[in-house]
Amino acid sequence: MTSFIEPLAQESTPSIVADKLRQAIAHGELKPGAQLGEAELARKFGVSRGPLREGMQRLTQEGLLVSIRNRGLFVIDMTPDEIRDMYLAREAIERAAARKIVAGDYEAAGDELLAIVDKMAAAEGDPAAVGEIDIAFHERLVELAHSPRLSRMHKTFITETRMCIHALEETYSASEVRVGEHRTLAQAIRAGDHLHVDDLLMAHMDDAVTRLVNR
């Protein structure tokens, strides 16, 4: 497995540290509930504790880390209530992004998303690859709205989504079902049918919550 906690090849900054920690959490290198040790992380990154602490503070503000008094800093644990709340926020962001896309060049956006779905279909049989392409679809959907604020907010929720999906890689959902859901959504976007897109996104998020919470 790729390690994200390694010496930094470029000048260390809190944002680089935060990004590396975010990726380590997303891909399961730092497990839900894991305690972060400053000395060990500073040694592995090859940085001083100053930028490390600033990077960890950024993730605390994002909600990916939690500070427990007299115990230390921990990766959040995605409980059923946390999953429901995260998908509620993701749904709001992606519905807003889709509304903006449909008000613009929705055909080109739909074509881009359908190309991602084709990659997902080609990866059937590889749950890890399908999961990553699934996430790439939703990241691109929000990017296509060209809203820096929506993209910035979405980043944290995508990290939490990765935490959930990686924990359920083998059972999250049959890939052919996921391919069909995403293809239908991309086709609705390409058709410029905002109401249908909105309904599909809500159903897609509700379905994901049901599968993740009832695993």
C-alpha positions as CSV (number, residue, x, y, z in Angstrom):
1,M,0.0,0.0,0.0
2,T,1.2,3.5,-0.8
3,S,2.5,5.3,2.3
4,F,1.6,9.0,2.6
5,I,3.6,9.5,5.8
6,E,7.1,9.8,4.5
7,P,9.8,12.4,4.3
8,L,8.6,15.4,2.3
9,A,10.5,15.9,-0.9
10,Q,9.9,19.7,-1.1
11,E,9.9,22.5,1.4
12,S,7.7,21.7,4.3
13,T,4.7,23.8,4.9
14,P,1.6,23.2,7.1
15,S,-0.5,22.9,3.9
16,I,1.7,20.0,2.6
17,V,1.6,18.3,6.0
18,A,-2.2,18.7,6.2
19,D,-2.6,17.2,2.6
20,K,-0.3,14.2,3.4
21,L,-2.2,13.5,6.6
22,R,-5.5,14.0,4.8
23,Q,-4.5,11.3,2.3
24,A,-3.2,9.0,5.0
25,I,-6.6,9.2,6.7
26,A,-8.5,8.8,3.5
27,H,-6.6,5.7,2.4
28,G,-6.6,4.0,5.7
29,E,-2.9,4.4,6.6
30,L,-4.2,6.3,9.7
31,K,-7.2,4.3,10.8
32,P,-10.4,5.7,12.3
33,G,-9.8,6.3,16.0
34,A,-6.0,6.2,15.7
35,Q,-4.0,8.5,18.0
36,L,-1.5,10.8,16.3
37,G,2.0,11.0,17.9
38,E,3.7,14.3,17.3
39,A,7.3,13.0,17.7
40,E,6.8,10.0,15.4
41,L,5.0,11.9,12.7
42,A,7.6,14.7,12.8
43,R,10.3,12.1,12.4
44,K,8.6,10.3,9.5
45,F,7.9,13.6,7.6
46,G,11.3,15.0,8.4
47,V,9.8,18.2,9.7
48,S,9.9,20.2,12.9
49,R,6.9,20.1,15.2
50,G,5.8,23.7,14.3
51,P,4.5,23.0,10.8
52,L,3.3,19.5,11.9
53,R,1.1,21.1,14.6
54,E,-0.2,23.7,12.2
55,G,-1.1,21.0,9.7
56,M,-2.8,18.9,12.3
57,Q,-4.7,22.0,13.5
58,R,-6.1,22.5,9.9
59,L,-7.5,18.9,10.0
60,T,-8.9,19.5,13.4
61,Q,-10.8,22.5,12.0
62,E,-12.0,20.4,9.1
63,G,-13.3,17.8,11.5
64,L,-11.0,15.0,10.4
65,L,-9.1,15.0,13.7
66,V,-10.4,15.5,17.2
67,S,-8.6,16.6,20.3
68,I,-9.5,14.8,23.5
69,R,-8.4,16.5,26.7
70,N,-5.6,14.8,28.6
71,R,-5.4,12.1,25.9
72,G,-4.3,13.7,22.6
73,L,-5.2,14.0,19.0
74,F,-7.2,11.2,17.2
75,V,-8.6,10.5,13.8
76,I,-12.4,10.7,13.8
77,D,-14.4,7.5,13.9
78,M,-17.1,7.4,11.3
79,T,-20.1,6.3,13.4
80,P,-23.5,5.9,11.8
81,D,-24.5,9.4,12.9
82,E,-21.3,10.8,11.5
83,I,-21.9,9.0,8.2
84,R,-25.5,10.4,8.0
85,D,-24.3,13.9,8.7
86,M,-21.5,13.8,6.2
87,Y,-23.7,12.6,3.4
88,L,-26.2,15.3,4.3
89,A,-23.5,17.9,3.7
90,R,-22.2,16.2,0.6
91,E,-25.7,16.0,-0.9
92,A,-26.2,19.8,-0.4
93,I,-22.8,20.5,-2.1
94,E,-23.3,18.2,-5.0
95,R,-26.9,19.3,-5.6
96,A,-25.8,22.9,-5.7
97,A,-22.9,22.0,-8.1
98,A,-25.3,20.1,-10.4
99,R,-27.7,23.0,-10.5
100,K,-24.9,25.3,-11.6
101,I,-23.7,22.8,-14.2
102,V,-27.1,22.5,-15.7
103,A,-27.3,26.2,-16.0
104,G,-24.2,26.2,-18.2
105,D,-22.6,23.8,-20.7
106,Y,-24.2,20.7,-19.3
107,E,-23.6,18.6,-22.5
108,A,-19.8,18.9,-22.2
109,A,-20.0,18.3,-18.5
110,G,-22.2,15.2,-19.0
111,D,-19.7,13.9,-21.6
112,E,-16.8,14.3,-19.1
113,L,-18.7,12.4,-16.4
114,L,-19.8,9.7,-18.9
115,A,-16.1,9.2,-19.7
116,I,-15.4,8.6,-16.0
117,V,-18.3,6.1,-15.9
118,D,-16.7,4.2,-18.8
119,K,-13.5,3.9,-16.8
120,M,-15.5,2.6,-13.8
121,A,-17.2,0.0,-16.0
122,A,-13.8,-1.1,-17.3
123,A,-12.5,-1.6,-13.8
124,E,-15.3,-4.0,-12.7
125,G,-14.0,-6.8,-10.7
126,D,-11.5,-4.5,-8.9
127,P,-13.4,-3.0,-5.9
128,A,-10.5,-0.7,-4.9
129,A,-10.3,0.8,-8.4
130,V,-14.1,1.1,-8.8
131,G,-14.2,2.9,-5.4
132,E,-11.5,5.4,-6.5
133,I,-13.2,6.1,-9.8
134,D,-16.5,6.5,-8.0
135,I,-14.9,9.2,-5.9
136,A,-13.3,10.8,-9.0
137,F,-16.7,11.1,-10.5
138,H,-18.1,13.1,-7.6
139,E,-14.9,15.2,-7.3
140,R,-15.2,16.1,-11.0
141,L,-18.9,16.8,-10.7
142,V,-18.2,19.5,-8.1
143,E,-15.2,20.8,-10.0
144,L,-17.4,21.3,-13.1
145,A,-19.4,23.9,-11.2
146,H,-16.3,26.1,-11.1
147,S,-17.0,27.1,-7.5
148,P,-13.9,27.3,-5.4
149,R,-15.9,27.3,-2.2
150,L,-18.0,24.2,-3.1
151,S,-14.8,22.4,-4.1
152,R,-13.0,23.4,-0.9
153,M,-15.9,22.2,1.3
154,H,-16.3,19.0,-0.7
155,K,-12.6,18.0,-0.1
156,T,-13.2,17.2,3.5
157,F,-16.3,15.1,2.9
158,I,-14.6,13.2,0.1
159,T,-11.9,12.3,2.6
160,E,-14.5,11.0,5.0
161,T,-16.2,9.1,2.1
162,R,-12.9,7.4,1.3
163,M,-12.6,6.3,4.9
164,C,-16.0,4.6,4.7
165,I,-15.5,3.1,1.3
166,H,-12.0,1.7,2.1
167,A,-13.4,0.1,5.2
168,L,-16.1,-1.7,3.1
169,E,-14.1,-2.2,-0.1
170,E,-15.4,-5.8,-0.7
171,T,-19.0,-5.3,0.3
172,Y,-19.8,-1.6,-0.4
173,S,-21.8,-2.5,-3.5
174,A,-21.7,-4.6,-6.6
175,S,-19.7,-2.6,-9.1
176,E,-22.3,-3.0,-11.9
177,V,-24.9,-1.3,-9.7
178,R,-22.6,1.6,-9.0
179,V,-21.8,1.9,-12.7
180,G,-25.5,2.0,-13.6
181,E,-26.3,4.7,-11.0
182,H,-23.5,6.9,-12.1
183,R,-24.3,6.5,-15.8
184,T,-27.9,7.4,-15.3
185,L,-26.8,10.5,-13.3
186,A,-24.3,11.6,-16.0
187,Q,-26.9,11.1,-18.7
188,A,-29.4,13.3,-16.8
189,I,-26.8,16.0,-16.5
190,R,-26.0,15.8,-20.2
191,A,-29.7,16.1,-21.0
192,G,-29.8,19.3,-18.8
193,D,-32.7,17.8,-16.7
194,H,-32.1,19.5,-13.4
195,L,-35.1,18.1,-11.6
196,H,-34.2,14.5,-12.6
197,V,-30.5,15.1,-11.6
198,D,-31.6,16.5,-8.2
199,D,-33.8,13.4,-7.6
200,L,-31.0,11.0,-8.7
201,L,-28.5,12.7,-6.4
202,M,-30.7,12.5,-3.4
203,A,-31.5,8.8,-4.1
204,H,-27.8,8.1,-4.7
205,M,-26.8,9.6,-1.3
206,D,-29.7,7.9,0.5
207,D,-28.7,4.6,-0.9
208,A,-25.0,5.1,0.1
209,V,-26.0,5.9,3.7
210,T,-28.2,2.9,3.9
211,R,-25.5,0.5,2.7
212,L,-22.8,2.1,4.9
213,V,-24.8,2.3,8.1
214,N,-26.4,-1.1,7.7
215,R,-23.2,-3.0,6.9
